């Protein structure tokens, strides 16, 4: 027997059956799963599809309209072919009946009187039994996929390549949004994905099945019959979907393990307790590149899930502290982080992978605060033209702040006032008193009083260029040290 499903054409070509095609040649490629005798006018309630219906003609109507309706009912029920016994009870077949068979590609066969129906049934049964043996063998081998996975440590692409060869299907996987679900397995065309969760699995040329996961499908598996292969059926495709679900669960577990390890490593890096060589080994194991500089990013206002999704395709370590997220990775992190709606982030200057993060942390915190104040999605430390003139040493910065702003900071703390904020806002708005007062929601006279008080406490005349520059640098240093209150909204 041919190495494929039995078709109507196979029956027609069988020399022992001596069948003759009356009409419906276009449907000779229809597969045949069973052959059954029925003399009913409407046998469709008892059919499953892909049957050859054999009749002596008792149930075939005599009028043209009813003959056509009879054939259309069988075709709508998925019948593969209608076999009529010659010279018995078949009424004259009307032209409209034959035309309907041609239009629909519904084969109508004539069975010689000398050929009993049982001969056709046996021919089909033998083919079905052979196909069942093939499917069982394929199922047993596909069910061994888990053993291969454990014993041979196969990668995903190799595993699914084997499953394709055994099952007779080309396999595709994707997330519900149509993105790759597992590495090495191609994504199907999105137009074959079901629009409803309970959609039937059968599609033209194959099947589409959900890949189960806690909380809902992780995606979909699409299996198309491969040309020249013997497809093993729905049960095997269902098992491949189960294997895919297991692979997805394993991948998720691995990602979660790496995420936890990454958070622990980043916590130790922020505390500067790792030797550079040890830190680099860990970064390599966690997938971070060592051939370029790394940056530290502080992200404010981003939900956990949204930030993880945005960074999913990029190597990184992430640690949550309070409402902020610390992210370590290559400078390319800028693009996915700036795509987060409502988030504000600060990025340090690049530094050597595995090196001390003390300076990078201060830079990122300062830049994130500046991003919130300015409403920007991302601020790079160093973008501020004034900040680049400030020393990196915290003691020098602290001395500058204390010398210029020490009394102002003490006054603001003691009186719960906002002299520093008022002066900074006035300077940021190019000394336009009305604009700064509006931003602070105070009267211009109130701002003028605060500026006079600020000048008295600092001992600097803000109309002097030298004093103005010194005060402005001190304010930037206070920002860098986190010694200022938020700017007005």
C-alpha positions as CSV (number, residue, x, y, z in Angstrom):
1,X,0.0,0.0,0.0
2,X,1.1,3.6,-0.7
3,X,2.9,5.4,2.2
4,X,0.1,7.9,2.8
5,X,-3.5,8.1,3.8
6,X,-5.9,6.2,1.6
7,X,-7.7,8.4,-0.9
8,X,-10.7,8.0,-3.2
9,X,-8.2,7.8,-6.0
10,X,-6.5,4.8,-4.4
11,X,-9.9,2.9,-4.4
12,X,-10.6,3.9,-8.0
13,X,-7.2,2.5,-9.1
14,X,-7.6,-0.8,-7.2
15,X,-7.8,-3.4,-10.0
16,X,-9.8,-5.8,-7.7
17,X,-12.6,-3.3,-7.1
18,X,-13.2,-2.3,-10.7
19,X,-14.8,1.0,-9.7
20,X,-15.8,3.6,-12.3
21,X,-15.9,7.4,-11.8
22,X,-19.3,8.9,-12.8
23,X,-18.7,12.5,-11.6
24,X,-16.7,14.6,-9.2
25,X,-13.1,14.0,-10.5
26,X,-11.8,17.1,-8.6
27,X,-12.4,15.3,-5.3
28,X,-10.3,12.2,-5.9
29,X,-7.7,13.4,-3.5
30,X,-10.1,13.2,-0.5
31,X,-8.9,11.0,2.3
32,X,-10.9,7.9,3.3
33,X,-11.2,6.8,6.9
34,X,-14.0,4.2,6.6
35,X,-16.5,2.6,4.1
36,X,-20.1,2.1,5.2
37,X,-23.3,0.8,3.7
38,X,-26.4,3.1,4.1
39,X,-29.8,3.0,2.4
40,X,-31.1,6.0,4.4
41,X,-32.3,9.1,2.7
42,X,-30.2,11.1,5.3
43,X,-27.4,9.1,7.0
44,X,-25.5,12.3,8.1
45,X,-26.5,12.2,11.8
46,X,-24.5,9.0,12.2
47,X,-21.4,10.0,10.2
48,X,-18.0,11.3,11.5
49,X,-16.6,12.5,8.1
50,X,-14.2,11.0,5.5
51,X,-16.5,8.0,4.9
52,X,-17.3,6.3,1.6
53,X,-21.0,5.8,1.6
54,X,-22.1,2.6,-0.3
55,X,-25.7,2.1,-1.4
56,X,-27.7,-0.1,-3.7
57,X,-29.8,3.0,-4.5
58,X,-32.8,2.4,-2.3
59,X,-32.2,5.6,-0.4
60,X,-31.4,7.7,-3.5
61,X,-34.3,10.0,-4.3
62,X,-35.9,10.0,-7.7
63,X,-36.6,13.7,-8.4
64,X,-33.8,16.0,-9.6
65,X,-34.1,18.5,-6.7
66,X,-34.1,15.8,-4.1
67,X,-31.1,14.0,-5.7
68,X,-29.1,17.2,-5.6
69,X,-30.1,17.9,-1.9
70,X,-29.1,14.3,-1.1
71,X,-25.7,14.7,-2.5
72,X,-25.2,18.1,-0.9
73,X,-26.1,16.7,2.5
74,X,-23.5,14.0,2.2
75,X,-20.9,16.5,1.0
76,X,-21.7,18.9,3.9
77,X,-21.2,16.1,6.4
78,X,-17.7,15.5,5.1
79,X,-18.4,12.3,3.1
80,X,-15.4,11.4,0.9
81,X,-17.4,9.7,-1.9
82,X,-20.7,8.1,-2.8
83,X,-20.5,4.5,-4.3
84,X,-23.6,3.3,-6.2
85,X,-24.2,-0.3,-7.0
86,X,-24.8,-0.8,-10.7
87,X,-27.9,-2.5,-12.1
88,X,-29.8,-2.7,-8.7
89,X,-32.0,0.0,-7.3
90,X,-30.3,3.2,-8.3
91,X,-32.8,5.5,-10.1
92,X,-31.8,7.4,-13.2
93,X,-29.3,10.1,-12.2
94,X,-30.4,13.6,-13.2
95,X,-28.1,16.1,-14.8
96,X,-28.5,18.5,-11.8
97,X,-27.2,15.7,-9.5
98,X,-24.1,15.2,-11.7
99,X,-23.5,18.9,-12.0
100,X,-23.6,19.3,-8.2
101,X,-21.0,16.5,-7.9
102,X,-18.7,18.3,-10.3
103,X,-19.2,21.7,-8.7
104,X,-18.4,20.4,-5.2
105,X,-15.7,17.9,-6.2
106,X,-17.8,15.1,-4.7
107,X,-16.7,11.8,-6.3
108,X,-19.6,9.5,-7.4
109,X,-18.4,6.0,-8.1
110,X,-20.2,3.0,-9.8
111,X,-19.6,-0.4,-8.2
112,X,-19.9,-3.4,-10.6
113,X,-22.6,-5.9,-9.6
114,X,-20.0,-8.6,-9.3
115,X,-18.0,-6.7,-6.6
116,X,-19.6,-7.0,-3.1
117,X,-19.6,-4.0,-0.8
118,X,-17.6,-6.0,1.7
119,X,-14.6,-6.0,-0.7
120,X,-14.5,-2.2,-0.6
121,X,-14.9,-2.2,3.2
122,X,-12.0,-4.6,3.6
123,X,-9.8,-2.6,1.4
124,X,-10.4,0.5,3.4
125,X,-10.1,-1.4,6.7
126,X,-6.7,-2.7,5.8
127,X,-5.5,0.7,4.9
128,X,-6.9,2.2,8.1
129,X,-5.2,-0.6,10.2
130,X,-1.9,0.1,8.5
131,X,-2.2,3.8,9.2
132,X,-3.2,3.1,12.8
133,X,0.0,1.0,13.2
134,X,2.0,3.9,11.8
135,X,0.3,6.4,14.1
136,X,0.9,4.2,17.1
137,X,4.6,3.8,16.3
138,X,4.9,7.6,15.8
139,X,3.1,8.2,19.1
140,X,5.4,5.9,21.1
141,X,8.4,7.6,19.6
142,X,7.1,11.1,20.2
143,X,6.2,10.2,23.8
144,X,9.9,9.3,24.2
145,X,10.8,13.0,23.6
146,X,11.1,13.6,27.3
147,X,13.6,10.7,27.6
148,X,15.7,12.2,24.8
149,X,15.6,15.6,26.5
150,X,16.9,14.1,29.8
151,X,19.4,11.7,28.4
152,X,20.9,13.7,25.5
153,X,20.5,17.3,26.7
154,X,19.0,18.3,23.4
155,X,18.6,22.0,22.5
156,X,15.1,23.2,21.5
157,X,15.8,23.3,17.8
158,X,17.2,19.7,17.7
159,X,14.3,18.4,19.8
160,X,11.6,19.9,17.6
161,X,13.4,18.8,14.5
162,X,13.2,15.2,15.7
163,X,9.5,15.6,16.6
164,X,8.8,17.0,13.1
165,X,10.5,14.0,11.4
166,X,8.5,11.5,13.5
167,X,5.2,13.2,13.4
168,X,5.0,14.1,9.7
169,X,4.3,17.8,10.5
170,X,6.1,21.1,10.1
171,X,5.9,22.6,13.6
172,X,5.6,26.3,14.5
173,X,5.4,28.1,17.8
174,X,4.5,31.6,18.9
175,X,3.2,33.7,21.8
176,X,-0.4,34.9,21.7
177,X,1.0,38.1,20.3
178,X,2.8,36.3,17.5
179,X,6.3,36.6,18.8
180,X,8.8,33.6,19.1
181,X,7.9,31.3,21.9
182,X,11.0,29.0,22.0
183,X,14.4,29.6,20.4
184,X,15.0,27.7,17.2
185,X,11.3,27.1,16.4
186,X,9.9,29.3,13.7
187,X,6.8,31.5,14.1
188,X,3.7,30.7,12.0
189,X,1.6,33.1,9.9
190,X,-0.6,35.0,12.3
191,X,-3.7,34.5,10.2
192,X,-3.9,30.8,11.3
193,X,-4.1,31.7,15.0
194,X,-7.5,31.2,16.6
195,X,-9.6,34.2,17.4
196,X,-11.4,32.5,20.3
197,X,-9.9,30.3,23.1
198,X,-12.3,27.4,22.4
199,X,-11.8,27.3,18.7
200,X,-11.6,23.8,17.2
201,X,-8.0,22.5,16.6
202,X,-8.4,21.6,12.9
203,X,-7.3,24.0,10.3
204,X,-6.7,23.5,6.5
205,X,-3.7,21.2,6.3
206,X,-3.1,20.6,10.0
207,X,-3.9,21.7,13.5
208,X,-3.4,24.6,15.9
209,X,-3.3,24.0,19.6
210,X,-2.7,26.1,22.7
211,X,0.5,25.6,24.6
212,X,-0.8,25.2,28.2
213,X,0.7,27.2,31.0
214,X,-0.5,28.5,34.5
215,X,-2.7,31.4,34.1
216,X,-3.6,30.8,30.4
217,X,-1.9,29.6,27.2
218,X,1.8,30.5,26.8
219,X,1.2,30.6,23.1
220,X,0.1,28.3,20.2
221,X,1.5,25.4,18.3
222,X,0.7,25.1,14.6
223,X,1.4,21.8,12.8
224,X,1.0,21.6,9.0
225,X,1.1,18.2,7.2
226,X,4.5,17.8,5.5
227,X,4.4,17.0,1.8
228,X,5.4,13.4,1.2
229,X,5.2,12.5,4.9
230,X,2.7,10.4,6.8
231,X,1.1,12.7,9.4
232,X,0.6,10.9,12.7
233,X,-2.6,12.7,13.8
234,X,-4.1,14.9,16.4
235,X,-3.0,12.9,19.4
236,X,0.7,13.2,18.5
237,X,0.3,17.0,17.8
238,X,-1.3,17.3,21.3
239,X,1.7,15.6,22.8
240,X,4.1,17.9,21.0
241,X,2.1,20.8,22.5
242,X,2.7,19.3,25.9
243,X,6.4,19.0,25.2
244,X,6.4,22.7,24.1
245,X,4.7,23.6,27.4
246,X,7.3,21.7,29.4
247,X,10.1,23.5,27.5
248,X,8.4,26.9,28.1
249,X,8.1,26.0,31.9
250,X,11.8,25.1,32.0
251,X,12.8,28.3,30.2
252,X,10.7,30.3,32.6
253,X,12.3,28.6,35.5
254,X,15.8,29.2,34.1
255,X,15.0,32.9,33.5
256,X,13.7,33.3,37.1
257,X,16.8,31.6,38.5
258,X,19.0,33.8,36.5
259,X,16.9,36.9,37.5
260,X,17.4,36.0,41.2
261,X,21.1,35.4,40.8
262,X,21.4,38.6,38.9
263,X,19.6,40.6,41.6
264,X,21.9,39.1,44.3
265,X,25.0,39.8,42.2
266,X,23.9,43.4,41.6
267,X,23.2,43.9,45.3
268,X,26.8,42.8,46.1
269,X,28.2,45.0,43.3
270,X,26.4,48.0,44.7
271,X,27.9,47.2,48.1
272,X,31.4,46.9,46.5
273,X,32.0,43.5,48.2
274,X,33.0,41.5,45.1
275,X,36.5,41.2,43.8
276,X,36.6,42.4,40.1
277,X,37.7,39.0,38.8
278,X,34.8,37.3,40.7
279,X,32.4,39.9,39.5
280,X,33.4,39.4,35.8
281,X,33.0,35.7,36.1
282,X,29.5,36.1,37.4
283,X,28.6,38.7,34.8
284,X,29.8,36.3,32.1
285,X,27.6,33.4,33.5
286,X,24.6,35.8,33.6
287,X,25.1,36.7,30.0
288,X,26.4,40.3,30.2
289,X,29.0,41.3,27.6
290,X,32.5,42.1,29.0
291,X,33.9,43.6,25.8
292,X,32.3,47.0,26.3
293,X,31.5,49.3,29.2
294,X,28.5,48.8,31.4
295,X,26.1,51.4,32.8
296,X,24.0,51.6,35.9
297,X,20.5,52.9,35.5
298,X,18.1,53.9,38.2
299,X,14.4,53.7,37.0
300,X,11.6,55.4,38.9
301,X,7.9,54.9,38.3
302,X,8.1,51.7,36.3
303,X,6.0,48.6,37.3
304,X,7.9,45.4,37.8
305,X,6.1,43.5,35.0
306,X,6.4,46.4,32.4
307,X,10.2,46.8,33.1
308,X,10.8,43.1,32.8
309,X,9.0,42.9,29.5
310,X,10.9,45.9,28.1
311,X,14.2,44.4,29.1
312,X,13.4,40.8,28.2
313,X,15.5,40.8,25.0
314,X,18.5,42.6,26.5
315,X,21.2,41.2,28.8
316,X,20.9,42.9,32.2
317,X,20.8,42.5,36.0
318,X,18.0,44.1,37.9
319,X,17.4,44.8,41.6
320,X,14.4,46.5,43.2
321,X,15.0,48.8,46.2
322,X,11.8,50.5,47.5
323,X,10.0,52.0,44.6
324,X,13.1,52.2,42.4
325,X,14.8,49.7,40.2
326,X,18.6,49.4,39.7
327,X,19.5,48.0,36.3
328,X,23.1,47.0,35.2
329,X,23.8,46.3,31.6
330,X,25.2,47.7,28.3
331,X,24.4,51.3,27.2
332,X,21.9,49.9,24.7
333,X,19.5,49.6,27.6
334,X,18.5,53.2,26.9
335,X,16.1,52.3,24.1
336,X,13.8,49.8,25.9
337,X,13.9,51.9,29.1
338,X,12.8,55.1,27.4
339,X,9.9,53.3,25.8
340,X,8.3,52.8,29.3
341,X,5.3,55.2,29.7
342,X,5.4,57.3,32.8
343,X,8.9,56.1,33.9
344,X,11.9,58.4,34.6
345,X,15.4,57.0,34.6
346,X,19.0,58.1,35.2
347,X,22.0,56.5,33.6
348,X,25.6,56.6,34.8
349,X,28.6,57.0,32.6
350,X,30.0,53.7,31.2
351,X,32.4,52.0,33.5
352,X,34.5,48.7,33.4
353,X,32.4,45.6,33.8
354,X,32.9,44.2,37.3
355,X,34.5,47.4,38.5
356,X,33.4,49.5,41.5
357,X,29.9,50.9,41.3
358,X,30.3,53.5,43.9
359,X,30.6,56.4,41.5
360,X,28.2,54.9,39.0
361,X,25.5,54.6,41.7
362,X,25.8,58.2,42.7
363,X,25.7,59.3,39.1
364,X,22.6,57.2,38.3
365,X,20.8,58.4,41.4
366,X,21.5,62.0,40.5
367,X,20.5,61.6,36.9
368,X,17.2,59.8,37.9
369,X,16.3,62.7,40.2
370,X,17.1,65.2,37.5
371,X,14.9,63.1,35.1
372,X,11.9,63.4,37.5
373,X,12.5,67.1,38.1
374,X,12.7,67.8,34.3
375,X,10.0,65.4,33.2
376,X,12.4,63.6,30.9
377,X,12.3,59.8,30.3
378,X,16.0,59.4,30.7
379,X,18.9,61.6,31.8
380,X,22.5,60.6,31.2
381,X,24.9,61.7,33.9
382,X,27.3,64.2,32.2
383,X,24.7,65.7,29.9
384,X,24.4,68.6,32.3
385,X,27.0,71.2,31.1
386,X,27.7,72.4,34.6
387,X,27.9,69.0,36.2
388,X,31.0,68.1,34.2
389,X,33.0,70.7,36.0
390,X,32.3,69.2,39.4
391,X,34.9,66.9,41.0
392,X,33.9,63.3,41.5
393,X,35.2,63.1,45.0
394,X,32.3,63.3,47.5
395,X,34.4,64.9,50.2
396,X,35.3,67.8,47.9
397,X,31.6,68.1,46.8
398,X,30.4,68.1,50.4
399,X,33.0,70.8,51.3
400,X,31.7,73.0,48.5
401,X,28.1,72.6,49.6
402,X,28.9,73.3,53.2
403,X,30.9,76.4,52.4
404,X,28.4,78.0,50.1
405,X,25.0,76.5,51.1
406,X,25.6,75.2,54.7
407,X,23.6,78.0,56.4
408,X,20.8,77.8,53.9
409,X,20.4,74.1,54.3
410,X,20.4,74.5,58.1
411,X,17.9,77.3,57.9
412,X,15.6,75.4,55.6
413,X,15.7,72.4,57.9
414,X,15.1,74.4,61.0
415,X,12.3,76.6,59.6
416,X,10.8,74.1,57.1
417,X,11.4,76.7,54.5
418,X,12.3,76.5,50.8
419,X,15.1,79.0,50.3
420,X,17.3,76.6,48.3
421,X,14.5,75.4,46.1
422,X,13.4,79.0,45.4
423,X,16.9,80.1,44.5
424,X,17.5,77.1,42.3
425,X,14.2,77.6,40.5
426,X,15.0,81.3,39.9
427,X,18.4,80.4,38.5
428,X,17.0,77.6,36.3
429,X,14.6,80.1,34.7
430,X,17.4,82.5,33.8
431,X,16.6,84.8,36.7
432,X,13.1,85.6,35.5
433,X,11.4,86.4,38.7
434,X,7.8,86.2,37.4
435,X,8.3,82.8,35.7
436,X,10.1,81.4,38.8
437,X,7.3,82.7,41.1
438,X,4.7,81.1,39.0
439,X,6.5,77.8,39.0
440,X,6.8,78.0,42.8
441,X,3.1,79.1,43.2
442,X,4.1,82.2,45.2
443,X,3.9,85.9,44.7
444,X,6.9,87.6,43.0
445,X,7.4,89.8,46.1
446,X,7.7,86.6,48.2
447,X,10.3,85.2,45.9
448,X,12.2,88.5,46.0
449,X,12.2,88.3,49.8
450,X,13.5,84.6,49.8
451,X,16.3,85.6,47.4
452,X,17.4,88.4,49.7
453,X,17.4,86.0,52.6
454,X,19.3,83.4,50.6
455,X,21.9,86.0,49.6
456,X,22.3,87.1,53.3
457,X,22.8,83.5,54.5
458,X,25.3,82.5,51.8
459,X,27.1,85.8,51.9
460,X,27.0,85.9,48.1
461,X,25.7,88.7,45.9
462,X,23.6,87.0,43.2
463,X,24.0,89.9,40.9
464,X,27.7,89.2,40.7
465,X,28.8,86.8,38.0
466,X,31.5,85.2,40.2
467,X,29.0,84.7,43.1
468,X,26.3,83.4,40.8
469,X,28.7,80.8,39.2
470,X,29.8,79.7,42.7
471,X,26.3,79.3,44.0
472,X,25.2,77.5,40.8
473,X,28.0,75.0,41.1
474,X,27.2,74.4,44.8
475,X,23.6,73.8,44.0
476,X,24.6,71.2,41.4
477,X,27.0,69.6,43.9
478,X,24.1,69.4,46.4
479,X,22.0,67.7,43.8
480,X,24.7,65.2,43.1
481,X,24.9,64.4,46.8
482,X,21.1,64.2,47.2
483,X,20.9,67.2,49.5
484,X,18.1,69.1,47.9
485,X,14.3,68.9,48.0
486,X,12.3,68.3,44.8
487,X,11.7,71.1,42.4
488,X,8.2,72.5,42.2
489,X,5.7,70.7,39.9
